[in-house]
């Protein structure tokens, strides 16, 4: 029986990929494609199906189903930011999230794959970074929400004639850091910094006070950033990343 007849036609043995870099860098086709293939992989793992069970991506994620489901949450958050209605949830597991230590391609290499793939094609919401400094600029608020000490150290490590951090090393550090849940206080601190960037764009009738609930605060920040074409925020990973955590914050 063919793989197609077994019900696994959504998975391609050659092209199947779960990216590790932020989904904001994926264009529409790649974003929706990963979401589709992630569901196919989750089905194989959850129901012990044989189709593509030996694929390197399946083997990489099989011991880390909670991480795969969390990756799904990040995809859904990015899809929502781009206006897609998501109707295929995966139940999140309780407890600590487990992530694979290995990469099929290292994060820096994934950017190079996308750069080649997107030649003469649309890019994602966040343009592919041409330097470590650009990569860092995209991730600043996401990092601030998780580890202010990292936030303070990364900028100086990228400056000067002999930066201490290469693009590839920074890309891997950011992927691993972004997998950590932000503590509530740090999350709110990052939202306050983001609010400072757009608060002057707020309508006088509604005032310039940041909404109290983190989810409402992020929603208003995103709204202002998109309406006013505030590129620095529009191209931020935090614009979708933090929404995964704000809903649960109290």
Residue pairs with C-beta under 8 A, 6 or more apart in sequence:
3 9
3 11
3 13
3 51
3 52
6 49
6 50
6 51
7 49
7 51
8 40
8 44
8 49
8 51
8 52
10 36
10 37
10 39
10 40
11 37
11 40
11 41
11 44
11 51
11 52
11 55
12 37
13 52
13 55
16 37
16 41
16 52
16 55
16 57
17 34
17 37
17 57
17 104
18 34
18 37
18 38
18 41
18 57
18 60
18 61
18 68
18 71
19 26
19 30
19 34
19 110
20 103
20 107
20 110
20 175
21 107
21 110
21 111
21 171
21 175
22 74
22 78
22 126
22 138
22 139
22 142
22 178
22 237
22 241
23 31
23 34
23 74
23 75
23 78
23 124
23 240
24 78
24 124
24 125
24 126
24 138
24 235
24 237
24 239
24 240
24 241
25 111
25 114
25 123
25 124
25 125
25 126
25 128
26 34
26 78
26 114
26 124
27 118
27 121
27 122
27 123
27 124
28 82
28 122
30 114
30 117
30 124
31 75
31 78
31 79
31 82
31 124
32 79
32 84
34 75
35 72
35 75
35 76
35 79
38 68
38 71
38 72
38 75
39 72
39 88
39 90
40 52
41 52
41 57
41 58
41 61
41 68
42 65
42 68
42 69
42 72
42 90
43 49
44 50
44 51
44 52
44 53
44 58
45 58
45 61
45 62
45 65
45 68
46 65
52 58
56 104
57 104
60 100
60 102
60 104
61 67
61 68
61 100
63 98
63 100
64 98
64 99
64 100
65 93
65 98
66 92
66 93
66 95
66 96
66 97
66 98
67 97
67 98
67 99
67 100
67 179
69 90
69 91
69 92
69 93
70 92
70 97
70 99
70 179
70 244
72 90
73 92
73 244
74 240
74 241
74 244
76 86
76 89
77 240
77 241
77 243
77 244
78 125
78 240
79 86
80 86
80 240
80 243
81 125
81 222
81 239
81 240
81 243
82 125
97 179
97 181
99 176
99 179
103 110
103 172
105 113
106 168
106 171
106 172
107 168
107 171
107 172
107 174
107 175
108 167
108 168
108 169
108 171
108 172
109 168
110 171
111 128
111 129
111 135
111 167
111 171
114 123
114 128
115 128
118 128
125 234
125 235
126 138
126 235
126 236
126 237
127 235
129 135
129 138
129 167
131 167
132 158
132 163
132 165
132 166
132 167
132 170
133 158
135 167
135 170
135 171
135 174
136 154
136 155
136 158
136 170
136 174
137 232
137 235
138 235
138 236
138 237
139 174
139 178
139 236
139 237
140 151
140 236
140 238
141 190
141 193
141 194
141 236
141 237
141 238
141 242
142 177
142 178
142 190
142 236
142 237
142 238
142 241
142 242
143 150
143 151
143 154
143 174
143 177
144 151
144 186
144 189
144 190
144 193
145 182
145 186
145 187
145 189
145 190
145 191
145 238
145 242
145 245
146 177
146 178
146 180
146 181
146 182
146 183
146 186
147 177
147 180
147 186
148 186
148 189
150 177
154 165
154 170
154 173
157 163
157 164
157 165
158 164
158 165
158 170
165 173
178 237
178 241
181 245
182 190
182 242
182 245
184 214
184 249
184 250
187 214
187 242
187 245
187 246
187 249
188 214
188 217
188 249
190 238
190 242
191 210
191 214
191 217
191 218
191 221
191 242
191 246
192 210
194 218
194 221
194 233
194 236
194 238
195 210
195 217
195 221
197 225
197 230
197 232
197 233
198 221
198 224
198 225
198 228
198 230
198 233
199 208
199 210
200 208
201 224
201 227
201 228
201 230
202 208
202 224
210 217
210 220
211 217
211 219
211 220
213 246
213 249
214 242
214 245
214 246
214 249
215 243
215 246
215 247
215 249
217 246
218 242
218 243
218 246
221 233
221 239
222 233
222 239
224 230
225 233
225 234
225 239
226 234
233 239
